[in-house]
């Protein structure tokens, strides 16, 4: 059976101040040189902001275009079926 921990155990200190500080400080996500190189690359491209990445054209253009095409095709099929009385339940 699951027991809720007591408030004292939740708020108990972890250890020394140095240990708490070490837990709060995170390692950098990437090296500064790599980040600077990526920033220079992205700032030098003459494309809109949402198309600057390698795979951004897929998420910004291809997926919405596919969804719009599918929606239009299914709507046209439904209108055709209603106009000709196809697929009615009796």
Order of alpha helices (4+ residues) and beta strands (2+ residues): alpha-alpha-alpha-alpha
